[in-house]
Every structure is written in structure tokens, then in C-alpha cells.
Amino acid sequence: MNKKYVRLQTDIPGPKSLEILERRKRFVPKGISNNSHAFVKKAQGALVEDVDGNIFIDFAGAIGTINVGHSHPRVVKALQEQAGQFIHTGFNVMMYESYINLAERLCQLAPGNFAKKAAFFNSGAEAVENAVKIARKYTKRQGIISFTRGFHGRTLMTMTMTSKVKPYKFGFGPFAPEVYKAPYPYVYRRPEGMSEQQYIQMIIEQFEQFLLAEVAPETIAAVVMEPVQGEGGFIVPDPAFVKRVKEICTQYGILFVADEIQTGFSRTGKYFAIDHFGVIPDLITISKSMGAGVPISGVIGRAEIMDAADVGEIGGTYAGSPLGCRTALTVLDIIESENLNERAQTLGNRVIEKMKSLSARFDGIGDVRGLGAMCAMEIVKDKQTKTPDKLTVSKIVKAAEERGLLLLSAGLFGNVIRILMPITITDDQLEEGLQILEEAVEAVYQNDPALSAGR
């Protein structure tokens, strides 16, 4: 393929990256993971240039943080203007209007025809922590329900809520009390011979029984659900399941919290992924692409719930920083003016089309799924056994990087390739990236006789 955007002039990582990597090994703890061993020099739109002059197409998007693209000119301008005025005062010391403007806009965009309020923080995990605090304060209950394969962060509370033990939880206990894991549908791995409808009904019944066998619903403050599981493998639940969970929450006075940290801000083709499911949450947690790379997060919710916390009980030194608020307002402007919700649907359709064509060719691509531009393919030993194949995913990700494409894995078994390209990516960049993805898959499967035979 004649590549227009990718430029590779050294091995990956190149000599300059390798030199910095040695310093990284000396001074940065190994517990901080790195998907690539290259070091970035510049990033613009959907392109990333490393310190050795190699240019990559970005299908990772800083783990879903760059929906409006790297260094969008309007974001850069907003940051420059804000930095020239003031960088930080601490909202709890002297307030600034951008915080109010952002809260107002998000409350207007969030689902639900009722009064809402919004509070801002620094990271996704911090947003979830505060949603839990607010829910407990409002309901005067302690219990929190999250779901199998869910991911909510690495702090004590959010690590407890997260389902995957390694690498997120192993050896870091004891964990926070009163957190319970409920079943979440995974249609691809339903029992053999069971229809999708039968399976969803079974999971609904398991959730209902969970509230009999594991914990009394009257003790639960909130159910926290990712509308599409991110780290869990881009698993999209059936709307019937989401609606039934919400019905049960309403029945027992449990707050329904939509964790939109990875799914929000146009990733699924809507401002909030929960809008696909006909459910109105009581609280919504947001972060990642909200700030286009500038740390900011938030909780949006019913006004009476958000007001449950008294003065000084939520917030933080850098919570809702001026830089973050100005950036988030600019992101909302970009989404609207560049029609990114519609664009995400178009991108997703094209990515799914390519993944399905690959699945038809290779027995190891067991499932293709997604919602909007949140797309993934699950890699297995073969379509019959569906045995997870993490090693092949690692090979594909490496082969893609060697050809100039940045990819991420996901899933409880580490066997899912997920796509989180900037939604501002051009058609030509998308096609070049998809062609490299195809080349990487072909290279891995065709160079390994065991794989190509469909083990």
C-alpha cells in the first residue's frame, strides 16, 4: 500500500526512543504500563510523531481521551487564552465563570427533563469516587453494585469496583467494603444453543436473584454501570437488560449511575452512550474526551441528589480547573460545529465493515461488535471453541505498530482489539489505518501455520 500519512524511518522504537527508554527504566516505576516503547514528539489530529521522526496513525486515542483529535487548533487557542488570563485560583477560593458555563451546558445536554447540577474534579476515578460519596449521602445507604468485567479506576474505591484482578487489584487489598459485583450480559459467550433473547432474560433473572442471594436492595445506595464496557472488551448490553436494572433501581430507591468516562462525548454517536438505551440515569460520571487531554472530570445529576453533600464535602484543590473548564467548553463547541456525533456513526460503520471482512477470512476473529465509533474484535483460538487468544492480540498490536498504527487491547482475557481513533480523523487517514490493521492481521495469521490453520 502506498501510505500517505504513515512515515517510518527507523525501527520501532527508534534510537532516540531507546535512549529515553533506558532513563525511563532507571527513574519511573515499572508498575506504570506502556503500550508502546516509542516516545512522542508531536501529535496533531489523528497523527502522532515520535522523537525519531516516525509518524503513526492513532487508533488508540489516549485510551479514548482524544475524540476531537490531538491538539485541535481551537483547543490550543482556548488553552493559550486561558493561560494568559489566569491558570488557577482554586474554585473554592475564587470562582470563575467558565465552571458555571460548563455546568450549565452539560446539565442541558444530559438526559432527563428535570433540574440538574454538575460538579467537576480531576480524573475519571475521582468522578466515580464522588458519585459514590454523593449517592451514599443522599440515600443514607452504603452498598454499591458494579458489574462483572467493569472498570472504574485504580483508587481504593474504584479498584474495588473494578472487576479485573490482574493487573488492577492483585496484591493491593484489603479493598473497600460494601461493594458487590453483579452479572452483566456478554452475548458472544452465552451458553451454546441459547438464543440471545433467552440469554438476556437469564442474566436479568440472575440480577434479580443477586438481590436476594447476595445483598438486600434496601441497603444499596447506587448501581454503577458502564453503558458499554470499556476495559471489559467493548461489550454492548441489550437495552432490555439496562432498562430492567433501572426499573429495579427505581423500585427500591437505588440510584442508577451511568459511568460515561470512556463512552461519553460522541464516542458512540451521542453525547452520552446511555441515550442509546432509553434510560435516564440519576447520576452520570464523565472525563477522558471531555478535556481533549487536559485533566478534568465531573458528575452530573439530579439537583436534589447533587445537593445532598454539604458545603466543603466534595471538591478538591485542582477540581474543575480553569484550563479544564475552558477546554471542555471548546470540546462541546467542536462536537456541535463539526457534527461529531454523526461522524462517529459513519466511522463506526466503516470500522465494523472492515472487521467483519477480516472475520470472514480468519477463524481467529471470533466476534465483531461496537456502538458508534467504539468498535472491537475478539480474538480466539477458533470460532468453535471461542478460547481467548491473548498472545495473538499482542502480536497483532505489535505488528500494527511496526507498520505505523497505534492499537490497544482490552477485555477480561486480554483478547480484544479495540478501536478508539479520534472522531476527527479524515477519511483517507481512516482507510490507511484500516489497511494497516488488515496487513497486521494478515502478517500474524499467515506467518504462523498454527494460526492460519485455525487451531
C-alpha positions as CSV (number, residue, x, y, z in Angstrom):
1,M,0.0,0.0,0.0
2,N,1.2,3.5,-0.9
3,K,1.0,5.2,2.5
4,K,0.2,8.9,2.6
5,Y,0.4,9.6,6.3
6,V,2.5,6.9,7.9
7,R,6.2,7.6,7.8
8,L,8.7,5.0,9.2
9,Q,12.3,5.8,9.0
10,T,13.7,3.7,11.9
11,D,12.9,0.5,13.7
12,I,10.2,0.9,16.4
13,P,11.3,2.0,18.9
14,G,14.0,4.1,17.2
15,P,17.4,5.0,18.7
16,K,16.2,8.2,20.4
17,S,13.3,6.4,21.9
18,L,15.5,3.6,23.1
19,E,17.9,6.1,24.8
20,I,15.0,7.7,26.7
21,L,13.6,4.3,27.5
22,E,16.7,3.5,29.4
23,R,16.2,6.6,31.5
24,R,12.6,5.6,32.0
25,K,13.7,2.3,33.4
26,R,16.0,4.0,35.9
27,F,13.6,6.6,37.2
28,V,10.0,5.5,36.5
29,P,8.4,2.6,38.3
30,K,7.6,-0.5,36.3
31,G,4.1,-0.5,37.6
32,I,3.2,2.2,35.1
33,S,2.5,0.3,31.9
34,N,3.3,1.5,28.4
35,N,1.6,0.2,25.3
36,S,4.4,1.5,23.1
37,H,8.1,1.9,23.7
38,A,8.3,4.9,21.4
39,F,8.2,8.5,22.8
40,V,6.0,11.2,21.2
41,K,7.4,14.5,19.9
42,K,4.3,15.9,18.3
43,A,0.7,15.0,17.7
44,Q,-1.9,16.6,15.5
45,G,-5.4,15.3,14.7
46,A,-5.1,11.6,14.2
47,L,-1.3,11.6,13.6
48,V,1.4,11.1,16.2
49,E,5.1,11.7,15.5
50,D,7.8,10.2,17.7
51,V,11.2,11.6,18.7
52,D,12.8,9.6,15.8
53,G,10.6,11.2,13.2
54,N,8.3,8.2,12.7
55,I,4.7,9.2,12.1
56,F,1.8,6.9,13.2
57,I,-1.9,6.9,12.7
58,D,-3.6,6.8,16.1
59,F,-6.3,4.2,16.7
60,A,-5.8,4.4,20.4
61,G,-6.8,8.0,21.1
62,A,-5.0,8.1,24.5
63,I,-7.5,5.4,25.7
64,G,-10.5,7.3,24.4
65,T,-9.3,10.8,25.5
66,I,-8.8,12.4,22.2
67,N,-12.2,12.3,20.5
68,V,-11.7,15.8,19.0
69,G,-8.2,14.9,17.9
70,H,-4.7,15.7,19.2
71,S,-4.0,19.5,19.7
72,H,-7.2,20.7,17.9
73,P,-6.4,24.3,16.9
74,R,-9.5,25.6,18.8
75,V,-8.4,23.7,22.0
76,V,-4.9,25.1,21.7
77,K,-6.2,28.6,21.3
78,A,-8.6,28.2,24.3
79,L,-5.7,27.0,26.5
80,Q,-3.4,29.8,25.4
81,E,-6.1,32.4,26.1
82,Q,-6.9,30.9,29.5
83,A,-3.2,30.6,30.5
84,G,-2.7,34.3,29.5
85,Q,-5.6,35.3,31.9
86,F,-5.0,33.0,34.9
87,I,-4.1,29.4,35.3
88,H,-5.5,28.6,38.7
89,T,-7.2,30.2,41.6
90,G,-9.0,27.2,43.1
91,F,-12.7,27.3,42.6
92,N,-13.2,27.0,46.3
93,V,-11.1,30.2,46.8
94,M,-12.2,32.4,44.0
95,M,-14.7,31.2,41.4
96,Y,-14.6,31.6,37.7
97,E,-17.4,31.8,35.2
98,S,-16.2,29.0,32.9
99,Y,-17.0,26.5,35.6
100,I,-20.6,27.8,35.7
101,N,-20.8,27.9,31.9
102,L,-19.7,24.3,31.7
103,A,-22.0,23.1,34.4
104,E,-24.9,24.8,32.6
105,R,-24.2,23.3,29.2
106,L,-23.7,19.8,30.5
107,C,-26.9,19.9,32.5
108,Q,-28.7,21.0,29.4
109,L,-27.2,18.2,27.3
110,A,-27.6,15.4,29.9
111,P,-30.7,13.2,29.6
112,G,-33.7,13.9,31.8
113,N,-36.3,16.6,31.9
114,F,-35.6,17.7,35.5
115,A,-33.4,20.1,37.3
116,K,-29.7,19.1,37.3
117,K,-26.4,20.2,38.7
118,A,-22.8,19.3,37.9
119,A,-19.6,19.2,39.9
120,F,-16.1,18.9,38.5
121,F,-13.0,17.0,39.5
122,N,-9.7,15.8,38.0
123,S,-9.8,12.2,36.8
124,G,-12.3,9.6,35.9
125,A,-11.7,7.6,39.1
126,E,-12.2,10.7,41.1
127,A,-15.5,11.3,39.4
128,V,-16.7,7.8,40.3
129,E,-15.4,8.2,43.9
130,N,-17.5,11.4,44.2
131,A,-20.6,9.8,42.6
132,V,-20.4,7.1,45.3
133,K,-20.0,9.7,48.0
134,I,-23.0,11.7,46.8
135,A,-25.1,8.6,46.4
136,R,-24.3,7.4,49.9
137,K,-25.0,10.8,51.3
138,Y,-28.3,11.2,49.5
139,T,-29.7,7.6,50.2
140,K,-28.1,7.2,53.6
141,R,-27.1,3.7,52.5
142,Q,-23.6,2.2,52.0
143,G,-23.9,-0.6,49.4
144,I,-22.6,-0.1,45.8
145,I,-23.2,-2.5,42.9
146,S,-20.9,-2.7,39.9
147,F,-20.7,-5.4,37.3
148,T,-18.5,-8.3,36.2
149,R,-15.8,-7.1,33.7
150,G,-16.5,-3.4,34.7
151,F,-13.6,-0.9,35.0
152,H,-13.9,2.2,37.1
153,G,-10.4,3.2,38.1
154,R,-7.4,2.5,40.2
155,T,-8.1,4.3,43.5
156,L,-9.1,2.2,46.5
157,M,-12.9,2.6,45.9
158,T,-12.8,2.3,42.2
159,M,-10.2,-0.5,42.2
160,T,-12.7,-2.4,44.4
161,M,-15.5,-1.7,42.0
162,T,-13.3,-2.8,39.0
163,S,-13.7,-6.5,38.1
164,K,-10.4,-7.5,36.6
165,V,-8.0,-8.7,39.3
166,K,-4.7,-8.6,37.3
167,P,-3.2,-6.1,36.8
168,Y,-5.6,-3.7,38.7
169,K,-6.2,-5.4,42.1
170,F,-3.7,-8.2,42.7
171,G,-1.8,-7.7,45.9
172,F,-3.4,-4.3,46.7
173,G,-6.0,-5.4,49.2
174,P,-7.8,-5.1,51.6
175,F,-10.5,-3.5,49.5
176,A,-13.3,-1.1,50.3
177,P,-16.3,-2.7,52.0
178,E,-19.9,-2.9,50.8
179,V,-19.1,-3.3,47.1
180,Y,-20.9,-6.1,45.2
181,K,-20.4,-7.4,41.6
182,A,-23.5,-8.3,39.6
183,P,-23.7,-10.2,36.3
184,Y,-23.5,-8.2,33.1
185,P,-24.5,-9.7,29.7
186,Y,-21.9,-11.0,27.3
187,V,-23.9,-12.2,24.3
188,Y,-20.9,-13.7,22.4
189,R,-20.1,-16.0,25.3
190,R,-23.7,-17.2,26.0
191,P,-24.2,-20.9,26.6
192,E,-24.3,-22.9,23.4
193,G,-27.8,-23.4,22.0
194,M,-29.3,-20.5,23.8
195,S,-30.8,-17.6,21.8
196,E,-29.8,-14.1,22.5
197,Q,-33.3,-13.3,23.9
198,Q,-33.2,-16.3,26.2
199,Y,-29.7,-15.4,27.4
200,I,-30.6,-11.8,28.2
201,Q,-33.7,-13.0,30.2
202,M,-31.4,-15.3,32.1
203,I,-29.0,-12.5,33.0
204,I,-31.9,-10.3,34.1
205,E,-33.1,-13.2,36.3
206,Q,-29.6,-13.6,37.7
207,F,-29.6,-9.9,38.6
208,E,-32.9,-10.2,40.3
209,Q,-31.7,-13.2,42.3
210,F,-28.5,-11.4,43.1
211,L,-30.6,-9.0,45.2
212,L,-32.0,-12.0,47.1
213,A,-28.9,-14.1,47.5
214,E,-26.0,-11.6,47.8
215,V,-27.3,-8.2,49.2
216,A,-30.6,-6.7,50.1
217,P,-31.6,-3.9,47.7
218,E,-32.7,-1.7,50.6
219,T,-29.1,-1.4,51.6
220,I,-27.8,-0.3,48.2
221,A,-27.0,3.3,47.5
222,A,-26.2,3.0,43.8
223,V,-25.8,0.7,40.8
224,V,-22.8,1.9,38.7
225,M,-22.9,0.7,35.1
226,E,-20.8,1.5,32.0
227,P,-23.4,1.7,29.2
228,V,-20.7,0.0,27.1
229,Q,-18.0,-1.8,29.0
230,G,-14.6,-0.3,28.0
231,E,-11.7,-2.2,29.5
232,G,-14.0,-5.2,29.8
233,G,-13.9,-5.6,26.0
234,F,-16.3,-3.1,24.4
235,I,-19.3,-5.2,25.4
236,V,-22.6,-3.7,24.4
237,P,-25.5,-4.8,26.6
238,D,-29.0,-5.4,25.4
239,P,-31.3,-2.5,26.1
240,A,-33.8,-4.8,27.9
241,F,-31.1,-5.6,30.5
242,V,-30.3,-1.9,31.1
243,K,-33.9,-1.0,31.3
244,R,-34.7,-3.8,33.8
245,V,-31.8,-2.8,36.0
246,K,-33.1,0.8,36.0
247,E,-36.6,-0.4,36.8
248,I,-35.3,-2.3,39.8
249,C,-33.3,0.7,41.0
250,T,-36.4,2.9,40.8
251,Q,-38.4,0.2,42.7
252,Y,-36.0,0.1,45.6
253,G,-34.8,3.8,45.7
254,I,-31.4,2.9,44.4
255,L,-29.6,5.5,42.3
256,F,-28.6,4.5,38.7
257,V,-25.2,5.8,37.8
258,A,-24.0,5.8,34.2
259,D,-20.2,5.7,34.0
260,E,-19.6,7.6,30.8
261,I,-15.9,8.2,31.2
262,Q,-14.9,6.3,28.1
263,T,-18.2,6.3,26.3
264,G,-19.1,10.0,26.5
265,F,-18.6,13.0,24.3
266,S,-19.6,11.5,20.9
267,R,-17.7,8.2,21.1
268,T,-20.8,6.1,20.5
269,G,-22.5,8.7,18.2
270,K,-24.3,10.5,21.0
271,Y,-23.1,12.9,23.7
272,F,-23.8,10.1,26.2
273,A,-24.0,6.4,25.4
274,I,-26.8,5.9,27.8
275,D,-29.0,7.8,25.3
276,H,-29.0,4.6,23.1
277,F,-30.8,2.6,25.8
278,G,-33.9,4.7,26.6
279,V,-32.8,5.0,30.3
280,I,-32.4,8.2,32.2
281,P,-29.7,7.9,34.9
282,D,-29.7,9.7,38.3
283,L,-26.0,10.5,38.1
284,I,-23.5,10.5,35.2
285,T,-19.7,10.4,35.5
286,I,-17.6,12.0,32.8
287,S,-14.0,12.5,32.0
288,K,-11.5,11.5,29.2
289,S,-12.5,13.2,26.0
290,M,-14.3,15.9,28.0
291,G,-11.0,17.7,28.2
292,A,-9.2,16.7,25.0
293,G,-6.2,15.6,27.0
294,V,-6.5,18.2,29.8
295,P,-7.3,16.6,33.1
296,I,-10.9,17.2,34.1
297,S,-13.8,15.1,35.1
298,G,-17.3,15.5,36.5
299,V,-20.5,14.2,37.9
300,I,-23.9,15.4,36.5
301,G,-27.1,14.5,38.3
302,R,-30.5,15.4,39.6
303,A,-30.3,18.6,41.5
304,E,-31.7,17.3,44.8
305,I,-29.2,14.4,44.7
306,M,-26.2,16.6,43.9
307,D,-27.2,18.9,46.8
308,A,-27.1,16.1,49.3
309,A,-23.4,16.9,50.1
310,D,-23.0,19.9,52.4
311,V,-20.5,22.7,51.9
312,G,-16.9,21.5,51.7
313,E,-17.8,17.8,51.5
314,I,-16.9,17.5,47.8
315,G,-14.3,19.3,45.7
316,G,-10.5,19.5,45.7
317,T,-7.6,21.8,45.1
318,Y,-7.5,21.4,41.3
319,A,-11.1,20.1,40.8
320,G,-12.6,21.7,37.8
321,S,-9.5,23.7,36.9
322,P,-9.9,26.8,34.7
323,L,-7.8,25.1,31.9
324,G,-10.0,22.1,32.1
325,C,-13.3,24.0,32.0
326,R,-12.2,26.2,29.1
327,T,-11.1,23.1,27.2
328,A,-14.3,21.2,27.9
329,L,-16.4,24.1,26.7
330,T,-14.4,24.2,23.5
331,V,-14.8,20.4,23.1
332,L,-18.6,20.9,23.2
333,D,-18.3,23.6,20.6
334,I,-16.2,21.3,18.3
335,I,-18.6,18.4,18.7
336,E,-21.5,20.6,17.6
337,S,-19.8,22.6,14.8
338,E,-18.1,19.5,13.3
339,N,-21.1,17.2,13.7
340,L,-19.0,14.6,15.6
341,N,-22.0,12.6,16.8
342,E,-22.9,11.9,13.2
343,R,-19.3,11.4,12.2
344,A,-18.9,8.8,14.9
345,Q,-21.7,6.7,13.4
346,T,-20.1,6.9,10.0
347,L,-16.7,5.9,11.3
348,G,-18.1,3.0,13.3
349,N,-19.9,1.6,10.3
350,R,-16.7,1.6,8.3
351,V,-14.6,0.0,11.0
352,I,-17.2,-2.7,11.6
353,E,-17.4,-3.4,7.9
354,K,-13.6,-3.9,7.8
355,M,-13.6,-6.1,10.9
356,K,-16.4,-8.3,9.6
357,S,-14.4,-8.8,6.3
358,L,-11.4,-9.9,8.4
359,S,-13.6,-12.2,10.5
360,A,-14.8,-13.9,7.3
361,R,-11.2,-14.6,6.3
362,F,-9.7,-15.6,9.6
363,D,-11.0,-18.2,12.0
364,G,-9.4,-16.5,15.0
365,I,-11.6,-13.4,14.8
366,G,-14.5,-14.7,16.7
367,D,-16.7,-11.6,17.3
368,V,-17.0,-8.1,15.9
369,R,-19.0,-5.6,17.9
370,G,-19.4,-2.0,18.8
371,L,-21.6,1.1,19.2
372,G,-20.9,4.2,17.1
373,A,-17.1,4.6,16.9
374,M,-16.5,2.3,19.9
375,C,-15.6,-0.8,18.0
376,A,-13.8,-4.1,18.8
377,M,-13.0,-7.6,17.5
378,E,-12.4,-10.5,19.8
379,I,-9.5,-12.8,19.0
380,V,-10.0,-16.5,19.8
381,K,-8.2,-19.8,19.1
382,D,-11.0,-20.7,16.7
383,K,-14.7,-19.8,16.2
384,Q,-15.9,-23.2,17.5
385,T,-14.2,-23.2,21.0
386,K,-14.1,-19.4,21.4
387,T,-11.0,-20.0,23.6
388,P,-9.5,-16.5,24.3
389,D,-6.2,-15.8,22.5
390,K,-4.3,-13.0,24.2
391,L,-1.0,-13.9,22.7
392,T,-2.2,-13.3,19.1
393,V,-3.7,-10.0,20.1
394,S,-0.2,-8.9,21.4
395,K,1.3,-10.0,18.1
396,I,-1.3,-8.0,16.1
397,V,-0.8,-4.9,18.2
398,K,3.0,-5.2,17.8
399,A,2.7,-5.8,14.0
400,A,0.4,-2.8,13.6
401,E,2.8,-0.5,15.5
402,E,5.7,-1.8,13.3
403,R,3.7,-0.7,10.3
404,G,2.7,2.7,11.8
405,L,-0.6,2.1,13.5
406,L,-1.2,2.6,17.3
407,L,-3.7,0.0,18.7
408,L,-5.0,-1.1,22.1
409,S,-6.1,-4.3,23.6
410,A,-8.9,-4.8,26.1
411,G,-11.1,-7.5,27.7
412,L,-11.1,-9.6,30.8
413,F,-9.0,-12.2,29.0
414,G,-6.8,-9.5,27.2
415,N,-8.0,-10.9,23.8
416,V,-9.9,-7.9,22.4
417,I,-8.6,-5.3,19.9
418,R,-10.4,-2.1,20.5
419,I,-10.5,1.0,18.2
420,L,-10.6,4.5,19.7
421,M,-9.4,6.7,16.8
422,P,-10.1,10.5,17.1
423,I,-13.5,11.1,15.6
424,T,-12.0,14.0,13.7
425,I,-9.8,11.5,11.7
426,T,-10.1,12.1,7.9
427,D,-11.5,9.5,5.6
428,D,-8.0,9.0,4.0
429,Q,-6.4,8.5,7.4
430,L,-9.1,6.1,8.4
431,E,-8.7,4.0,5.3
432,E,-4.9,3.9,5.6
433,G,-5.2,2.9,9.3
434,L,-7.7,0.1,8.4
435,Q,-5.4,-1.1,5.6
436,I,-2.5,-1.3,8.1
437,L,-4.8,-3.2,10.5
438,E,-5.6,-5.7,7.8
439,E,-1.9,-6.0,6.9
440,A,-1.0,-6.6,10.6
441,V,-3.7,-9.3,10.9
442,E,-2.6,-11.0,7.7
443,A,1.0,-10.9,8.8
444,V,0.3,-12.6,12.1
445,Y,-2.0,-15.2,10.8
446,Q,-0.2,-16.1,7.6
447,N,3.3,-16.2,9.3
448,D,2.1,-18.7,11.9
449,P,0.9,-22.0,10.4
450,A,-0.9,-23.0,13.6
451,L,-2.9,-19.7,13.4
452,S,-3.6,-19.8,9.7
453,A,-5.0,-23.4,10.1
454,G,-7.5,-22.2,12.7
455,R,-6.2,-24.1,15.7
